[in-house]
């Protein structure tokens, strides 16, 4: 389980995109801050269109990951945890 102290980097490329640090507790995003710091050892990359479609629940995170529309990387990577965090974020956003 990721601790609150370990932010996850989120980079959304394209119009309306940006970079954020997501703070998670029990694999759920609880806060975010604009920008990326060296404390982000795990990163999620996607484009603005994919992020929008995820938020509208037109596609799933797993589908986007399989198609290469979502990329995750980092040390001590637990891909399933990052997928879960992104899915939770999109659920909260909707």
C-alpha positions in Angstrom: 0.0 0.0 0.0 1.4 3.4 -1.0 1.8 5.9 1.8 0.5 9.5 1.8 4.1 10.7 1.7 4.8 9.1 -1.7 3.2 11.2 -4.5 2.6 9.7 -7.9 3.3 11.8 -10.9 0.6 12.3 -13.4 1.5 13.8 -16.8 -1.3 14.6 -19.2 -0.1 15.7 -22.6 -2.0 18.0 -25.0 -4.6 20.7 -24.7 -5.8 21.1 -21.1 -3.1 18.8 -19.9 -0.4 19.4 -17.3 1.6 17.8 -14.6 0.4 16.9 -11.1 1.5 15.1 -8.0 -1.2 12.8 -6.7 -1.1 11.9 -3.0 -2.7 8.6 -2.2 -3.8 6.8 0.9 -4.9 3.2 0.8 -4.5 3.4 -3.0 -7.0 6.2 -3.3 -6.1 9.7 -4.4 -6.8 12.1 -1.6 -5.0 15.3 -2.7 -3.1 16.7 -5.6 -0.6 19.5 -6.3 0.4 21.1 -9.7 3.8 20.1 -11.0 6.2 17.2 -10.5 8.9 17.0 -7.9 11.8 14.6 -7.5 9.7 12.9 -4.8 7.6 11.3 -7.7 9.2 7.9 -8.2 6.2 6.5 -10.0 4.7 8.2 -13.0 1.5 7.8 -15.1 1.5 9.3 -18.7 -1.4 9.8 -21.0 -2.8 12.3 -23.4 -5.6 14.8 -22.7 -8.1 12.9 -25.0 -7.5 9.6 -23.2 -7.9 11.3 -19.8 -11.2 12.9 -20.9 -12.5 9.5 -22.2 -11.5 7.9 -19.0 -13.3 10.5 -17.0 -16.4 10.1 -19.1 -16.1 6.3 -18.5 -16.0 5.6 -22.3 -12.9 3.4 -21.8 -11.3 1.6 -19.0 -7.8 2.2 -17.6 -6.9 -1.5 -18.4 -8.0 -1.1 -22.0 -5.9 2.1 -22.4 -2.9 0.4 -20.8 -3.2 -2.6 -23.2 -3.4 -0.2 -26.2 -0.4 1.8 -25.0 -2.6 4.9 -24.4 -1.6 4.9 -20.7 2.0 4.3 -19.7 3.3 3.8 -16.2 6.9 3.8 -15.0 8.9 4.0 -11.9 11.1 2.3 -9.3 9.4 -0.3 -7.1 6.6 -0.2 -9.7 3.4 -1.8 -8.8 1.5 -1.3 -12.0 -1.8 -2.6 -10.6 -1.6 0.0 -7.8 -1.1 2.8 -10.3 -3.9 1.5 -12.5 -6.1 1.5 -9.4 -5.2 5.0 -8.4 -5.9 6.3 -12.0 -9.2 4.5 -12.0 -10.2 5.9 -8.6 -9.2 9.4 -9.8 -11.4 9.1 -12.9 -14.3 7.8 -10.8 -14.0 10.8 -8.4 -13.8 13.2 -11.3 -17.0 12.0 -13.0 
